[in-house]
Amino acid sequence: MAKMASALVVVSMLLLGLLAEGATAKQPAKLMLMRSVSANNGTGVLASGNRAAILMRQMAVSGNGTGWKAENAGMVSSYGDNSIDANTDNGGNPPVIPTR
């Protein structure tokens, strides 16, 4: 089941801001982040592991070591309307998916 976070602010966490971690093939981890901020963390947004997915819409990701990252088969997707800037490594642009 997907979880949705709206108007969430995560600031100054030592390692991670927002994380979806897929522990097993049977336990998906899905987050939809909307109108939220992840700033001054080690990694702003991280999807890690099989069946871990993050969808971002109108996010501000700034001041982190790494803006966003997908690892170990995790997926980060964007609706194309985020502000990902002023991180040490912005992480490029996440793959854009269409608005429905």
C-alpha positions as a printed NumPy array, in Angstrom:
array([[  0.   ,   0.   ,   0.   ],
       [  1.316,   3.409,  -0.936],
       [  1.702,   6.116,   1.699],
       [  1.29 ,   9.794,   0.892],
       [  3.045,  12.687,   2.582],
       [  1.872,  16.229,   1.929],
       [  3.365,  19.43 ,   3.357],
       [  6.1  ,  17.481,   5.142],
       [  9.369,  19.162,   6.172],
       [ 12.451,  17.068,   6.928],
       [ 15.5  ,  19.131,   7.861],
       [ 18.989,  18.428,   9.215],
       [ 18.93 ,  14.671,   9.616],
       [ 22.476,  13.291,   9.751],
       [ 22.099,  10.583,   7.096],
       [ 18.707,  10.478,   5.388],
       [ 15.802,  12.812,   4.815],
       [ 13.054,  10.688,   3.204],
       [ 13.474,   6.942,   2.663],
       [ 11.5  ,   4.148,   1.038],
       [ 13.228,   0.835,   1.671],
       [ 11.947,  -2.393,   0.171],
       [ 12.869,  -5.106,   2.651],
       [ 11.611,  -8.15 ,   0.756],
       [ 10.038,  -8.978,  -2.585],
       [  6.687,  -9.375,  -0.793],
       [  6.814,  -6.073,   1.097],
       [  6.774,  -3.066,  -1.252],
       [  7.688,   0.352,   0.083],
       [  5.959,   3.161,  -1.813],
       [  5.846,   6.861,  -0.983],
       [  4.134,   9.7  ,  -2.775],
       [  5.671,  12.981,  -1.639],
       [  3.788,  16.182,  -2.39 ],
       [  4.494,  19.827,  -1.478],
       [  7.241,  18.759,   0.921],
       [ 10.812,  19.803,   1.759],
       [ 13.907,  17.72 ,   2.367],
       [ 16.835,  19.994,   3.278],
       [ 20.252,  19.774,   4.939],
       [ 20.389,  15.978,   5.147],
       [ 23.029,  13.504,   4.025],
       [ 20.68 ,  12.288,   1.251],
       [ 17.442,  14.182,   0.657],
       [ 15.326,  11.435,  -0.958],
       [ 16.349,   7.755,  -1.201],
       [ 14.6  ,   4.699,  -2.634],
       [ 16.53 ,   1.548,  -1.806],
       [ 15.764,  -2.077,  -2.496],
       [ 13.507,  -4.189,  -4.626],
       [  9.97 ,  -2.749,  -4.868],
       [ 10.939,   0.559,  -3.199],
       [  9.407,   3.493,  -5.091],
       [  9.082,   7.215,  -4.466],
       [  6.897,   9.563,  -6.533],
       [  7.673,  13.267,  -6.117],
       [  5.44 ,  16.237,  -6.9  ],
       [  6.148,  19.884,  -6.021],
       [  9.085,  18.91 ,  -3.793],
       [ 11.921,  21.151,  -2.648],
       [ 15.16 ,  19.202,  -2.205],
       [ 18.05 ,  21.482,  -1.244],
       [ 21.186,  21.714,   0.874],
       [ 21.698,  17.935,   1.067],
       [ 24.878,  16.004,   0.351],
       [ 22.96 ,  14.112,  -2.358],
       [ 19.621,  15.467,  -3.586],
       [ 17.989,  12.169,  -4.532],
       [ 19.17 ,   8.636,  -5.129],
       [ 17.744,   5.283,  -6.23 ],
       [ 19.795,   2.201,  -5.376],
       [ 19.501,  -1.582,  -5.255],
       [ 16.587,  -1.632,  -7.749],
       [ 14.725,   1.22 ,  -5.982],
       [ 12.957,   3.838,  -8.129],
       [ 12.492,   7.599,  -7.754],
       [ 10.104,   9.252, -10.218],
       [  8.959,  12.838, -10.661],
       [  5.958,  14.608, -12.121],
       [  8.46 ,  17.213, -13.397],
       [  7.555,  20.069, -11.053],
       [ 10.179,  19.771,  -8.307],
       [ 12.956,  22.112,  -7.2  ],
       [ 16.113,  20.036,  -6.774],
       [ 19.009,  22.45 ,  -6.373],
       [ 21.895,  23.615,  -4.167],
       [ 22.783,  20.08 ,  -3.043],
       [ 26.428,  18.99 ,  -3.14 ],
       [ 25.292,  16.431,  -5.755],
       [ 21.817,  17.191,  -7.1  ],
       [ 21.517,  13.684,  -8.551],
       [ 20.428,  14.927, -11.98 ],
       [ 16.777,  14.924, -12.948],
       [ 14.679,  11.981, -11.789],
       [ 12.728,  10.183, -14.524],
       [  9.533,  12.106, -15.336],
       [  6.171,  10.357, -15.367],
       [  2.943,  11.81 , -16.78 ],
       [  0.37 ,  13.499, -14.561],
       [ -2.858,  11.571, -14.368]])
